[in-house]
Structure formats: C-alpha cells, structure tokens
Amino acid sequence: MTSTGAIASNRRQATIGLLLAGWIICAWIFGHIAGVFFIPARLNLAWLIIPAVLLQCWLYVGLFIIAHDCMHGSLVPFRPGINRFIGQICLTLYAGFSFDALTRKHHQHHRHSGTAEDPDFDEVPPHGFWRWFAKFFTEYFGWRQFLFISALTAVYVLVFGAQLVNVLLFWALPALLSSLQLFTFGTYLPHCPEANPFIDRHRARTNHFPWWLSLLTCFHFGYHHEHHLQPDVPWWRLPDAHADYLAAAAARGGA
C-alpha cells in the first residue's frame, strides 16, 4: 500500500472507529441515566427492565472493547493521546479503572499468553470456570474501583435522590454481567487449554460464530486468535480478519 493509501486507510479507520465509539458511549450514558433515575423498578415493568439491563450489559462490553482498541492504538491510528483520552473515558464509565494500569496488564497478556506470567490466565489445572473467573475478577477489581463505585452511589442516592434498587439493578448488575460476558467469550473460551493443543505461541483459539452472534457475545472479540495475530485490527474489522484467516487456512489445506 502506498503512503497515500495508508493515510486514507488510517483516516477511514479512525472515522469509523470514532463514530462507533461515540454511539456506544452515548448509548451507555443514556441507558445509565434512564435506568438509575427514571425507570421505576417494579415487577409489572419486567418487560422493560429485563431488556434494558441486558442492553446495558452489552453496552458495558462495548465500552471495554473500545478501551481495548485504544490500548492497541487501533481506535485512531498513530494518535496515542486521543486513544488514551477516549480509553480512559470508557474505563472511568465502566468502573473507575486506570487506563495505564490496564494497558500494562493487557500487553503483558499478549507477551505471555497462556502462561503463569499472563495476568488473565489461571495456570492451575483443571482450569475451572468459576475459579478462573474469580482470579480474573480480583486481578482487575480492587479498592480503587470499590471506592469509586461507593462514592458515586452515595452521590446518586443522597444528592440526586436515586433509589438504591435502581442503582443495583441498572448499574451494578449490568457491570457484573458484562464482566462475566467478557471473561467467557474474551478470555475463558479462547484461552482455556483443551485436549487439542494450541496451534502457536499465542495460545488462543477463535470461535466460528456467525457475524450477528459474534457481535452480540463480545463485539467480535471471540475471533480471538485473529486478534492475537493482528492486535492492531479494530474490533469492527475482526470479521474480515476472521474470513481472511479461514480463506488462508483453506488454501493451505488445498495446496
């Protein structure tokens, strides 16, 4: 690709990435405010509450995936300041996480994937789901997050008059469910050792979900081997990377 073509490609990637990030962030903020302050937490509104909680959970996953792209500099290529700024916004909204701290741990995951030095990996067999999730959760959720959420909850309830049940239902519950969703489709399924060994040093496998299911489960992060092979590819381009990988594998098999 010529330099002019590369510049155009990077601009297109940045434009699409920023538009999608803006939509996800604004949708999360709208859903958060509506749920915490305006939707009555009543059983007769379960038809509204359940979809709202599930949608907010999915948008939480989206916040993290945007921040993840920012960690790799793929939201806005070659603009580290913009990536760091937007990534920190997403992680602050998520639970008051530090972008710099999570970036260090995530790059450690890429360097030492599936080993004892990988902060996302539970190296103790038999790699049970709940034990691994507990390790994953406590690796990232600490006193900073607890104090941030507690302080904001106090402000919501004592200053703005939010109902505690709304805070728990539309803020705490989607956040917890999204951490479980991210762990399941972005860590456990891609990196859990199985009878068949991993094919390379990335120790990652990919799912073969259709496009719509891949989007719903983890914003295409389940195409995980492709992500480890090309960490600079943003989330919305991972289906193309997956298709290219399958085509290349088929060509090798037919050679």
Protein Blocks (a to p, Z undefined) as FASTA:
>chain_A
ZZklmmmmmmmmmmmmmmmmmmmmmmmmmmmmmmmmmmccdfklmmmmmmmmmmmmmmmm
mmmmmmmmmmnopmpghilklmmmmmmmmmmmmnopafklmmmmmmmmmmmgoiaklmkb
cfbdghiaklmmmmmmmmmmcfklmmmmmmmmmmmmmmnopafklmmmmmmmmmmmmmmm
mmmmmmmmmmmccfbdcfbfnopacdfbdfklmmmmngomlmmmlmmmmmmbcfklmmmm
mmmmmmmmmmmmmZZ
